[in-house]
Protein backbone atom coordinates (compact mmCIF):
# COMPACT_ATOMS: atom_id res chain seq x y z
CA UNK A 1 0.00 0.00 0.00
CA UNK A 2 0.85 3.65 -0.18
CA UNK A 3 0.09 4.38 3.46
CA UNK A 4 -2.46 7.07 2.66
CA UNK A 5 -3.75 6.89 6.23
CA UNK A 6 -6.82 8.60 7.58
CA UNK A 7 -6.16 11.99 6.00
CA UNK A 8 -5.57 10.45 2.59
CA UNK A 9 -8.77 8.44 2.79
CA UNK A 10 -10.69 11.52 3.90
CA UNK A 11 -9.35 13.42 0.88
CA UNK A 12 -10.24 10.54 -1.44
CA UNK A 13 -13.75 10.31 0.02
CA UNK A 14 -14.26 14.05 -0.48
CA UNK A 15 -13.23 13.90 -4.13
CA UNK A 16 -15.90 13.99 -6.82
CA UNK A 17 -13.49 12.79 -9.52
CA UNK A 18 -14.53 9.12 -9.32
CA UNK A 19 -18.26 8.91 -10.15
CA UNK A 20 -17.81 5.89 -12.44
CA UNK A 21 -15.26 4.02 -10.33
CA UNK A 22 -16.32 0.41 -9.89
CA UNK A 23 -13.42 -1.06 -7.91
CA UNK A 24 -11.37 0.48 -5.11
CA UNK A 25 -8.44 -1.29 -3.49
CA UNK A 26 -6.95 0.51 -0.50
CA UNK A 27 -5.40 -2.59 1.07
CA UNK A 28 -2.45 -2.02 3.44
CA UNK A 29 -2.74 1.75 3.61
CA UNK A 30 -2.82 2.25 7.37
CA UNK A 31 -6.36 3.59 7.18
CA UNK A 32 -7.91 4.03 10.62
CA UNK A 33 -11.61 4.07 11.42
CA UNK A 34 -11.87 7.81 10.69
CA UNK A 35 -10.98 7.10 7.05
CA UNK A 36 -13.69 4.49 6.76
CA UNK A 37 -16.19 6.85 8.36
CA UNK A 38 -15.34 9.43 5.69
CA UNK A 39 -15.86 6.89 2.90
CA UNK A 40 -19.20 5.85 4.42
CA UNK A 41 -20.39 9.47 4.27
CA UNK A 42 -19.23 10.04 0.69
CA UNK A 43 -21.84 10.22 -2.09
CA UNK A 44 -19.15 9.89 -4.77
CA UNK A 45 -18.69 6.10 -4.87
CA UNK A 46 -22.19 4.84 -5.67
CA UNK A 47 -20.96 2.75 -8.61
CA UNK A 48 -18.51 0.69 -6.54
CA UNK A 49 -19.04 -3.02 -6.98
CA UNK A 50 -15.80 -4.09 -5.26
CA UNK A 51 -14.05 -2.61 -2.22
CA UNK A 52 -10.87 -3.95 -0.63
CA UNK A 53 -10.17 -2.39 2.78
CA UNK A 54 -8.13 -5.31 4.09
CA UNK A 55 -4.99 -4.96 6.23
CA UNK A 56 -5.77 -1.55 7.67
CA UNK A 57 -6.59 -0.31 11.17
CA UNK A 58 -10.35 -0.23 10.87
CA UNK A 59 -12.36 -0.98 14.00
CA UNK A 60 -16.09 -1.44 14.60
CA UNK A 61 -16.47 2.32 15.08
CA UNK A 62 -15.36 2.73 11.45
CA UNK A 63 -17.34 -0.13 9.97
CA UNK A 64 -20.67 0.63 11.68
CA UNK A 65 -21.32 3.90 9.76
CA UNK A 66 -20.34 2.10 6.56
CA UNK A 67 -22.89 -0.64 7.32
CA UNK A 68 -25.66 1.95 7.54
CA UNK A 69 -24.54 4.01 4.54
CA UNK A 70 -26.88 4.25 1.55
CA UNK A 71 -24.06 5.26 -0.80
CA UNK A 72 -23.01 1.73 -1.85
CA UNK A 73 -26.06 0.20 -3.57
CA UNK A 74 -23.99 -1.74 -6.11
CA UNK A 75 -21.35 -3.21 -3.80
CA UNK A 76 -21.01 -6.95 -4.42
CA UNK A 77 -17.56 -7.71 -2.99
CA UNK A 78 -16.14 -6.42 0.29
CA UNK A 79 -12.75 -7.61 1.53
CA UNK A 80 -12.14 -6.44 5.08
CA UNK A 81 -9.80 -9.12 6.43
CA UNK A 82 -7.00 -8.28 8.87
CA UNK A 83 -8.66 -5.33 10.57
CA UNK A 84 -9.87 -4.98 14.15
CA UNK A 85 -13.57 -5.01 13.32
CA UNK A 86 -14.60 -7.57 15.95
CA UNK A 87 -18.06 -8.92 16.64
CA UNK A 88 -19.64 -5.47 16.95
CA UNK A 89 -18.57 -4.45 13.45
CA UNK A 90 -19.59 -7.76 11.94
CA UNK A 91 -22.98 -7.60 13.63
CA UNK A 92 -23.55 -4.08 12.26
CA UNK A 93 -22.72 -5.27 8.77
CA UNK A 94 -24.87 -8.42 9.07
CA UNK A 95 -27.83 -6.38 10.34
CA UNK A 96 -27.56 -3.84 7.53
CA UNK A 97 -30.43 -3.73 5.09
CA UNK A 98 -28.25 -1.80 2.65
CA UNK A 99 -26.01 -4.72 1.74
CA UNK A 100 -28.40 -7.21 0.20
CA UNK A 101 -26.09 -7.92 -2.73
N, C-alpha and C positions, 0 to 999 in steps of 0.2 A: 504494500500500500504506500500511499504518499504522505500518510500521517497528517491528513487535513484537519483532524481534531474537531472540537465543537464549533469553533469559529468558522472553520472552512465549511462545515456542513450547514451552519446557519446561513452563510453567504450563498451556498448552492441552493438551499431551500427558498431563499428570497429572490432568486433569479428567474425571470420569465423567459429565458432563452431556450427552454427545453420543452415546449408544449407537445411535441410529437415523440419525445423520448419514450421508448418502450422497455428498455432494460437499463438498470443502474446497479453497478457493482462498486461498493465502497468498502469491500472487505479489507481488514487489517489497516485501518486508518485512524486508530485511536480515537474513535468517535464516542463521546460520553452520552449519557441520557439526554442532555440539553440539545445535542445535535439531532437526535431522533425526535424530540419534541418539536423542533423547528420543522423537520420534514413532515411530521404529522399535520401541522398547521398550514402547510403550503398548498395552494390551489394549482400549482404549476406542473404537477406530475400525474395528472389524471389518466394518461395513456400508459402508465407503467404496467407491464404484465409480469415483469421479473425484477425482484429486488434482493440483492445480496448485502446483508449488513453483518455478516459473520466476522468473528475475531475482532470485536471492538470492545468497548467498555459500557455497553448498554445494560441498564438495570430495568426492573419492573416499572419504575417511575418514568422511564423513557418509552417503554413499549405500550403502556396503558393508554396514553393519548393517541398513539398510532392505531390501536385496536378500535378506538371509537371514532376515528377520522372517516369522513365521507369522501375524501379526496383520492381514494384508490379503488375505484369501482372495477377496474380491469385486472387487478393483481391476481395472478394465477400461481406464481412461485415466490416463496419467501424463504430465504436461507438466513437463519439467525443463530447458527450454532456458535459455540464458544463465546458467549456473552454471559452476563450475570443476571439473566432474566428471572430465574427462579419460578416457583409455583404461582406466585401472584401475577407475574407477567403472562405466563402461559394460560392461566385462568381467564385473564382479561381478553386475550386473543381468542380463546375457545368460546367465550360468551358473546363475542362480537357478532352482530347481525350484518355487519358491513363486509365480512369476508366469507361470502357463500361460495366463491369460486374455488 
